[in-house]
Amino acid sequence: MKTVNSLEKSIHALIETGRKFREERDNTFIEAEQVRSELHEAKEKIKELRSVIKKIEKNDTGFQNREDRKKEIINTLKNILSKLNTVSIDNITSD
């Protein structure tokens, strides 16, 4: 009887461990998708900034106050870098 009880406890522990691992896996997939989304947004913002830089380099007359625009670009780049610094490579998994 002791053996059966011990076996039953072991089975329940294994089931609980498996449940926890599945939950962690699911959370990791969710976090990885969030990171992918943030990286995609960062790529789009970088493309936009490159376009803006090209316009500035061509002395585009559409930018009346270049210093304000320059500060805006610098702040945007700092925001992107701070977001990228919070991304942990350990949270990214391959599907």
TIDRENKE-423264 format. One record per atom (N, C-alpha, C): residue in three letters; x negated, y negated, z negated. Coordinates in steps of 0.001 Angstrom, whole numbers, plus 500000, padded with zeros to 6 digits. Each point is the difference from the previous one (the first is absolute). Layout:
<pts>
ALAXYZ ...
</pts>
This chain:
<pts>
MET499183501194500000 MET500817498806500000 MET499134498735500000 LYS498884500058499232 LYS499095498865499962 LYS499466499701501393 THR499695501054500711 THR499429499830501340 THR501003499333500924 VAL501248500388499918 VAL501047499409500838 VAL500163498521499662 ASN500037499675498728 ASN500127498602499587 ASN498802499183500474 SER498818500562499861 SER498790499313500443 SER500023499790501507 LEU500418501008500710 LEU500103499902501460 LEU501029498954500400 GLU501122499969499328 GLU501044499019500291 GLU499497498578499750 LYS499283499786498897 LYS499443498680499710 LYS498993499592501072 SER499198500948500419 SER499005499709501044 SER500678499621501312 ILE501056500692500344 ILE500739499705501235 ILE500618498614499928 HIS500579499661498865 HIS500598498664499836 HIS498921498912500083 ALA498841500274499422 ALA498899499026500064 ALA499533499818501444 LEU499910501093500743 LEU499601499916501410 LEU501032499225500826 ILE501252500246499727 ILE501062499288500715 ILE499919498507499713 GLU499791499640498759 GLU499893498586499613 GLU498762499359500629 THR498900500711499998 THR498778499489500629 THR500223499794501493 GLY500643500933500645 GLY500306499864501428 GLY500900498802500266 ARG500983499784499138 ARG500894498852500154 ARG499225498694499879 LYS499105499941499015 LYS499197498793499804 LYS499106499745501214 PHE499391501057500519 PHE499147499838501179 PHE500795499523501210 ARG501194500523500196 ARG500843499543501122 ARG500380498537499829 GLU500308499618498759 GLU500344498601499721 GLU498812499079500285 GLU498810500414499552 GLU498802499204500276 GLU499734499912501502 ARG500174501094500719 ARG499807500011501452 ARG500973499034500665 ASP501257500058499596 ASP501008499113500587 ASP499664498539499722 ASN499573499694498779 ASN499614498631499663 ASN498791499556500810 THR499069500901500214 THR498817499678500799 THR500394499700501437 PHE500921500757500562 PHE500468499734501363 PHE500664498625500082 ILE500790499666498998 ILE500668498689499978 ILE498959498890499927 GLU499019500159499113 GLU498950498992499877 GLU499196499881501286 ALA499705501119500633 ALA499247499975501263 ALA500793499260501076 GLU501292500201500043 GLU500826499297500986 GLU500005498499499727 GLN500034499624498736 GLN499937498575499647 GLN498673499398500431 VAL498917500741499805 VAL498683499526500403 VAL499941499861501514 ARG500540500975500724 ARG500032499917501468 ARG500769498763500443 SER501099499739499348 SER500808498825500345 SER499221498715499748 GLU499329499919498854 GLU499207498810499680 GLU498854499824500991 LEU499365501106500377 LEU498917499917500973 LEU500512499540501361 HIS501179500492500376 HIS500599499569501261 HIS500291498502499970 GLU500552499535498896 GLU500274498563499853 GLU498703499191500067 ALA498949500527499370 ALA498712499308500019 ALA499454499928501424 LYS500131501094500750 LYS499540500005501389 LYS500756498965500827 GLU501301499940499801 GLU500809499027500743 GLU499592498574499641 LYS499765499759498730 LYS499593498664499553 LYS498633499640500572 ILE499098500967500057 ILE498674499762500570 ILE500115499657501479 LYS500866500707500725 LYS500223499677501417 LYS500499498566500145 GLU500934499643499151 GLU500548498645500033 GLU498904498974499711 LEU499185500285499005 LEU498918499078499637 LEU498975499882501124 ARG499706501094500672 ARG499076499934501140 ARG500553499086501082 SER501291500121500229 SER500638499136500991 SER499887498537499596 VAL500234499735498729 VAL499899498630499498 VAL498568499489500139 ILE499048500842499669 ILE498594499598500108 ILE499644499681501453 LYS500474500813500930 LYS499735499730501418 LYS500587498657500412 LYS501217499708499519 LYS500625498717500329 LYS499192498843499432 ILE499519500174498784 ILE499208498937499373 ILE498692499820500769 GLU499378501098500374 GLU498741499916500731 GLU500170499305501348 LYS501151500108500591 LYS500271499353501284 LYS500455498553499816 ASN499913499512498759 ASN500429498634499678 ASN501448499760500410 ASP500837500939499642 ASP501431499893500299 ASP500570498757499324 THR500716499181500751 THR500558498764499452 THR501208500256499103 GLY500461501241499925 GLY501153500321499170 GLY499710499944498516 PHE498751499951499613 PHE499648499946498585 PHE499564498589499650 GLN500912499247499436 GLN499717498612499648 GLN499034499901498823 ASN500233500797499029 ASN499170499905498803 ASN499230501310499846 ARG498831500046500570 ARG499214501231500033 ARG499514500413498619 GLU499738499070499143 GLU499522500341498665 GLU501072500762499214 ASP501245499571500101 ASP501087500713499317 ASP500147501404500567 ARG499913500114501308 ARG500141501305500645 ARG498823500908499610 LYS498823499416499922 LYS498816500746499593 LYS500180500552498587 LYS500502499155499079 LYS500246500450498632 LYS501047501111499968 GLU501026499873500837 GLU501054501002500054 GLU499430501339500477 ILE499142499955501012 ILE499384501226500512 ILE499107500628498937 ILE499212499189499323 ILE499115500511498957 ILE500804500646498881 ASN501091499351499584 ASN500852500576498946 ASN500620501313500447 THR500437500063501253 THR500590501234500522 THR498966501113500005 LEU498784499696500444 LEU498935501005500004 LEU499683500467498581 LYS499977499081499047 LYS499743500377498606 LYS501099500913499478 ASN501251499699500363 ASN501119500845499569 ASN499872501402500581 ILE499637500085501277 ILE499829501309500640 ILE498877500770499312 LEU498889499328499762 LEU498870500662499347 LEU500355500469498602 SER500765499202499254 SER500371500419498650 SER500926501212500053 LYS500903500049500993 LYS500861501174500145 LYS499178501228500369 LEU499049499826500918 LEU499173501128500403 LEU499126500483498849 ASN499577499104499128 ASN499178500394498852 ASN500788500833499001 THR501336499866499991 THR500805500779499064 THR500324501391500546 VAL499741500224501278 VAL500300501292500610 VAL498916500985499582 SER500439501127499491 SER499064501055499603 SER500007501074501069 ILE498843500325500496 ILE499891501018501032 ILE500508501336499478 ASP499917500226498690 ASP500474501260499418 ASP501505500165500172 ASN500734498901500163 ASN501462500094500134 ASN500423500333501416 ILE499080499938500943 ILE500351500279501394 ILE499748501470500264 THR501024500693500457 THR499855501422500317 THR500333500203501451 SER499452501054500565 SER500337500294501397 SER501240500858500005 ASP500852499709500981 ASP501248500754500109 ASP499694501257500677 
</pts>
